[in-house]
Amino acid sequence: MNRVCKMYVKNVKSAFPIIGKSERLYIEKLQNYLEEYCNEYNISSLEELYKNFGTPDDVINSYFVWNANNNLYYNVHKLNIVSCVFLTIIAVLLLFSIVI
């Protein structure tokens, strides 16, 4: 993969707010497709990729629109559960520290 395509993928990676398993798979597929595309059309600038694929923000937005119903809800729900467990542990520790 040439330098321009690597930079584009790096910019897309940095635009993701959370990189989980599904995001890594999406980036991997995008990287493979970009590698073929860049080799076939001899891409030499980021502007060419922006024109054909969109800016990294456009790529992220299209990913979230495509994936909004399942994974985003799952990630938020998982974050809420982890927060509740964490707060419960802190409350129990505070309660025991007051008793002792």
N, C-alpha and C positions, 0 to 999 in steps of 0.2 A: 504494500500500500504506500502511495506516495505521501509526502509531507503534508500537503494541503488536505488530503482526506483524513489523515491522522489528527490534524488540528481541528477539523470540523467535528469529528467524533469526540474529541476532548472538550470542545465547547458545548456539545450536546450533553455530555456527562456532567459537566459542571452546572448546567441549567436545571438538572433534576433536583427537587427538594429532598427526596428520599430515594435511595437506590436499594431496592430489595431484589428478590429473585426474578420477578417478572420484568423489572426495569433492566436488569443485567441481560436477560434473554433478548429483550427488545433492542438494546444497544448492540449486542452481538450480531443480531440479524441485520441491523442497519449497517454495521461495520462491514459485514460480508458483502452486502449489496453495494455499498459505496466502493469497496475494493474493486469489484467487477466493473462498476460504472466508470471509475476513474481510470482504470486500465484500458477500457474500451474507447473512451472519448478523450483521453489525454488531458485531463483537467489540470489547469495550472494556477487557478486562483480561487479563493473562497467565494468571490462574487458569483462565479459560475455555479458553484454548489448552492449558494443562497437562492439564485434564480431558479434552479431546477428542483431543489428540495425544501427551500424555505430557510429562514433563520433558525438557530437552535431553539428559540422560544416558540416558533411555529411548530417545530417537530415535537416539542414537549406538549404543547397544547393539543395537537392532534392525537398524541398518545393518551392523554388524560380523557379526551372526549371519547376515544375508542374504548378505553379501559375504565371509564368512570364508575359504572354501576357496581362492578364486583370488587376490584382490588382497593379502591379508595375507601369504600365503606368498611372493608375488612381491616385495612390499616388503621383507620380511625377507631374502630371498635377494639382492636387489639391494644392500641395506645390507651384507651379509656380503662381497659381491664388492668393493664400494667400500672397505671396511675392509681387505681383503687387499691390494688394489692400493696403498692409502695406506701400509700397513706395509712393503710391498716397496720402495716408493720411499724411505722413510725409511732402511731397512736399506742400500740401495745408496748413498745419500748419506753415511751414516755410514762405510761401508766405504771410499769414496773419500776422505773426510776423514782417515781414519786412514792411508791409503796416502800421501797427499800430505804 
